[in-house]
Amino acid sequence: MLKLTKNLNKYKLSLLIILIIISAFFSGCSKMDSIKVKLGLKNTDFEYIKQSKIEKIVIQNTRDQGYRFVVKDQKAIQELYDILSSAKEVNEKSTLKPDYIFEMHEAHDKIHKFSYIAGLDKKNSGNLYSEDKIYIVSKRIDNDIIQNFWNIRIPKNFTDIYYGSILNTLIEYEKNNNSKGTIGINLDEDIEMCKFILSADLEEFKNQIKSKTKNSFLIEKDNSKADTIVSVKTQGYKRLLYKSVITFYNRKEKSEVKYYVNAEYKNRGWDIQITDKKPKDF
């Protein structure tokens, strides 16, 4: 009986596939879309994009207010429709802070506004949401939409170099200073890098801090719990070069220690130098 049931399920699946193919062949795209909607493979919430009602899409970075770009190219807008129309509606959104705000401008001053968390895909919680709906959206938005409109080049292996150099400096500082107080890392003032910082990467960074240091944590709102404040200032970056100054300020002793990070990509790898003495080229 079990074998018969499995064979019957296979038969039903095969029949469904055949019906979809036949329906698409004889009835066109609209019938195919209707089948996809019934199967939960497509939603109809973004049809206003398909109908060419959107004049432009404004994408605003939440950490760098000066970094925004406007999409008016209809081909790119239709590509966004393809991604959004295949999004799955869910009941809960991610607890991570959104990285971008999407504003879809329709005629007559109507704006469809969504918050978007980059770097998430196929999770149980939504990464794109408006005031009344939440969706799980493919990371194709990152690669096909956002990346195509960046007018700056992110340093190669950015997450490894940026967060890795901070983490290594934390470990070095704790070892050399035998600090018993808490150490809070503040990334908000690193203006040069704010546009590259994503919530998903920060979450991974927090886990690394917790597992590899003793008393350090990432400051997200309140810095009053930190005895020592760590600030990061990127001094310069190119595709194959990164420099920064990482400062540890002890609030009780009112003293500071600075570390200088110089990372250069050569011979198919990164050469990262971290020192507490200022190099000549800084």
C-alpha positions as CSV (number, residue, x, y, z in Angstrom):
1,M,0.0,0.0,0.0
2,L,2.9,2.4,0.8
3,K,4.5,1.7,-2.5
4,L,1.2,2.3,-4.3
5,T,0.7,5.7,-2.5
6,K,4.2,6.8,-3.5
7,N,3.6,5.9,-7.1
8,L,0.3,7.7,-7.0
9,N,2.0,10.9,-5.7
10,K,4.6,10.7,-8.4
11,Y,1.8,10.3,-11.0
12,K,0.0,13.4,-9.6
13,L,3.2,15.4,-9.7
14,S,4.0,14.4,-13.2
15,L,0.5,15.2,-14.3
16,L,0.7,18.6,-12.7
17,I,3.9,19.4,-14.5
18,I,2.3,18.3,-17.8
19,L,-0.7,20.4,-17.2
20,I,1.5,23.4,-16.5
21,I,3.4,22.9,-19.7
22,I,0.2,22.5,-21.7
23,S,-1.5,25.5,-20.1
24,A,1.5,27.6,-20.8
25,F,1.7,26.5,-24.4
26,F,-1.9,27.0,-25.3
27,S,-3.0,29.8,-22.9
28,G,0.0,32.1,-22.7
29,C,1.7,33.8,-19.9
30,S,-1.4,34.9,-18.0
31,K,-2.6,31.3,-17.5
32,M,0.9,30.3,-16.4
33,D,1.1,33.2,-13.9
34,S,-2.3,32.1,-12.5
35,I,-1.0,28.6,-11.9
36,K,2.1,29.9,-10.2
37,V,-0.1,32.0,-7.9
38,K,-2.2,29.0,-6.9
39,L,1.0,27.0,-6.3
40,G,2.4,29.7,-4.1
41,L,5.3,30.4,-6.5
42,K,4.1,34.0,-7.3
43,N,2.3,36.8,-5.7
44,T,0.2,39.5,-7.3
45,D,1.1,42.4,-4.9
46,F,3.5,44.1,-7.2
47,E,1.5,44.1,-10.4
48,Y,1.6,47.9,-10.4
49,I,5.3,47.6,-11.3
50,K,4.5,45.2,-14.2
51,Q,1.9,47.7,-15.5
52,S,4.7,50.3,-15.9
53,K,3.1,52.6,-13.3
54,I,6.4,53.1,-11.5
55,E,8.3,56.2,-12.7
56,K,11.3,55.7,-10.5
57,I,12.7,53.8,-7.5
58,V,14.7,55.6,-4.9
59,I,17.0,53.3,-2.8
60,Q,18.4,54.9,0.3
61,N,21.1,53.5,2.6
62,T,20.0,53.6,6.2
63,R,23.5,54.1,7.7
64,D,24.8,56.7,5.2
65,Q,22.1,59.3,4.4
66,G,24.3,60.7,1.7
67,Y,24.3,57.4,-0.2
68,R,21.2,57.0,-2.3
69,F,20.5,56.3,-5.9
70,V,17.5,56.6,-8.2
71,V,16.5,53.8,-10.7
72,K,14.6,55.1,-13.7
73,D,15.6,52.5,-16.2
74,Q,12.5,50.5,-17.1
75,K,14.4,47.3,-17.8
76,A,15.9,47.4,-14.2
77,I,12.5,48.2,-12.8
78,Q,11.0,45.2,-14.6
79,E,13.9,43.0,-13.3
80,L,12.9,44.1,-9.8
81,Y,9.3,43.1,-10.5
82,D,10.5,39.6,-11.5
83,I,12.2,39.3,-8.1
84,L,9.4,40.8,-6.0
85,S,6.6,38.9,-7.7
86,S,8.3,35.6,-6.7
87,A,8.7,36.7,-3.1
88,K,7.0,34.6,-0.4
89,E,4.7,36.4,2.0
90,V,5.3,35.5,5.7
91,N,4.0,36.6,9.1
92,E,7.2,37.7,10.9
93,K,10.0,40.0,9.8
94,S,13.7,39.7,10.7
95,T,14.8,41.5,13.9
96,L,17.8,42.9,12.1
97,K,17.9,46.6,11.3
98,P,17.0,47.3,7.6
99,D,20.0,48.3,5.4
100,Y,18.0,50.1,2.7
101,I,14.7,51.8,2.2
102,F,13.0,51.3,-1.2
103,E,10.6,54.0,-2.4
104,M,8.6,53.1,-5.5
105,H,7.2,56.3,-7.0
106,E,3.9,55.9,-8.8
107,A,2.2,58.7,-10.7
108,H,0.1,61.2,-8.8
109,D,2.6,61.3,-5.9
110,K,1.8,57.8,-4.7
111,I,4.8,56.1,-3.0
112,H,5.1,52.4,-2.1
113,K,7.7,52.2,0.7
114,F,9.6,49.1,1.9
115,S,12.4,48.4,4.3
116,Y,15.0,45.8,3.1
117,I,17.6,43.8,4.9
118,A,20.4,42.7,2.6
119,G,22.2,39.4,2.6
120,L,19.3,37.3,3.8
121,D,17.6,34.6,1.7
122,K,15.3,31.6,2.3
123,K,14.9,32.3,6.0
124,N,11.8,31.9,8.1
125,S,11.6,35.7,8.8
126,G,11.0,38.4,6.2
127,N,13.7,40.6,4.8
128,L,11.4,43.0,2.9
129,Y,8.5,44.7,4.5
130,S,6.0,47.6,4.3
131,E,3.6,48.8,7.0
132,D,1.2,45.9,6.3
133,K,3.0,43.1,4.5
134,I,6.2,41.1,5.0
135,Y,8.1,39.0,2.4
136,I,11.1,36.8,2.0
137,V,12.9,38.1,-1.0
138,S,15.8,36.5,-3.0
139,K,19.3,38.0,-2.6
140,R,19.1,38.7,-6.3
141,I,18.1,42.2,-5.3
142,D,21.7,42.6,-3.9
143,N,23.4,41.3,-7.0
144,D,21.1,42.3,-9.8
145,I,19.8,45.7,-8.6
146,I,21.8,47.3,-5.9
147,Q,25.3,46.2,-7.0
148,N,24.6,47.3,-10.6
149,F,24.0,50.9,-9.5
150,W,26.9,51.3,-7.1
151,N,29.3,54.0,-8.4
152,I,32.0,53.0,-5.9
153,R,34.1,49.9,-5.7
154,I,34.1,48.1,-2.4
155,P,37.5,46.8,-1.2
156,K,38.1,43.2,-2.1
157,N,37.1,40.8,0.6
158,F,35.7,43.8,2.6
159,T,34.0,41.9,5.4
160,D,37.2,39.8,6.1
161,I,39.5,42.8,6.1
162,Y,37.2,45.3,7.9
163,Y,35.8,43.1,10.7
164,G,38.9,40.9,10.8
165,S,41.3,43.8,11.5
166,I,39.0,45.1,14.2
167,L,38.7,41.7,15.8
168,N,42.5,41.1,15.7
169,T,43.1,44.5,17.3
170,L,40.6,43.8,20.1
171,I,42.5,40.6,20.9
172,E,45.8,42.4,20.8
173,Y,44.5,45.2,23.1
174,E,43.1,42.8,25.6
175,K,46.3,40.9,25.7
176,N,48.6,43.9,26.1
177,N,46.5,45.9,28.5
178,N,45.0,43.1,30.7
179,S,41.8,45.1,30.7
180,K,39.2,44.0,33.3
181,G,36.5,46.5,32.2
182,T,34.1,46.2,29.3
183,I,35.1,47.3,25.8
184,G,32.5,48.7,23.4
185,I,33.1,49.0,19.6
186,N,31.4,51.9,17.9
187,L,31.3,51.7,14.1
188,D,28.8,54.6,13.6
189,E,31.5,57.3,13.2
190,D,33.4,55.4,10.5
191,I,31.6,57.5,7.8
192,E,33.7,56.1,4.9
193,M,32.5,52.6,5.5
194,C,28.9,53.1,6.7
195,K,27.6,52.4,3.2
196,F,29.2,49.0,3.1
197,I,28.0,47.8,6.6
198,L,25.2,45.4,6.5
199,S,23.1,44.0,9.4
200,A,23.7,40.4,8.5
201,D,27.5,41.0,8.6
202,L,27.2,42.8,11.9
203,E,25.3,39.9,13.4
204,E,28.2,37.6,12.4
205,F,30.7,40.1,13.7
206,K,28.9,40.1,17.1
207,N,29.2,36.3,17.3
208,Q,32.9,36.5,16.6
209,I,33.4,39.1,19.2
210,K,31.6,37.0,21.8
211,S,33.6,33.9,21.0
212,K,37.1,35.3,20.6
213,T,37.3,38.2,23.2
214,K,36.6,38.4,26.9
215,N,34.8,41.6,27.6
216,S,34.1,43.2,24.3
217,F,30.7,44.0,22.6
218,L,29.3,45.9,19.7
219,I,27.7,49.3,20.6
220,E,24.4,49.6,18.9
221,K,22.6,52.3,20.9
222,D,23.8,52.9,24.4
223,N,27.5,53.2,25.1
224,S,27.2,53.8,28.8
225,K,28.0,50.2,29.7
226,A,31.4,50.4,28.0
227,D,34.5,51.3,30.2
228,T,36.6,51.6,27.1
229,I,35.2,53.0,23.8
230,V,36.7,51.7,20.5
231,S,36.3,54.0,17.4
232,V,37.3,53.1,13.9
233,K,38.3,55.6,11.3
234,T,39.1,54.4,7.8
235,Q,41.9,56.5,6.4
236,G,41.8,55.2,2.8
237,Y,40.6,52.4,0.7
238,K,40.9,51.1,-2.8
239,R,40.1,47.8,-4.4
240,L,43.4,46.3,-3.2
241,L,44.3,48.6,-0.3
242,Y,42.8,49.4,3.1
243,K,44.0,51.6,5.9
244,S,42.4,52.5,9.2
245,V,43.1,53.9,12.7
246,I,41.5,52.1,15.6
247,T,41.4,54.0,18.9
248,F,40.8,52.6,22.4
249,Y,39.7,55.4,24.8
250,N,39.6,54.4,28.5
251,R,36.9,56.5,30.0
252,K,38.0,56.1,33.6
253,E,41.7,56.8,33.1
254,K,41.0,59.3,30.3
255,S,43.7,57.7,28.2
256,E,43.9,56.3,24.7
257,V,45.8,53.8,22.6
258,K,45.8,53.8,18.9
259,Y,46.4,51.0,16.4
260,Y,47.2,51.4,12.8
261,V,45.9,48.9,10.2
262,N,47.6,48.7,6.8
263,A,46.2,45.9,4.5
264,E,47.4,45.3,1.0
265,Y,46.4,42.6,-1.4
266,K,49.3,41.1,-3.2
267,N,50.5,37.6,-4.4
268,R,46.8,36.4,-4.3
269,G,46.4,37.2,-0.6
270,W,46.1,40.0,1.9
271,D,49.1,41.2,3.8
272,I,47.7,42.8,7.0
273,Q,49.9,44.8,9.3
274,I,48.6,46.1,12.7
275,T,50.9,48.2,14.9
276,D,50.6,50.6,17.8
277,K,53.2,52.8,16.3
278,K,52.2,55.2,13.5
279,P,53.8,54.2,10.2
280,K,55.4,56.8,7.9
281,D,52.8,56.6,5.2
282,F,49.9,57.4,7.6
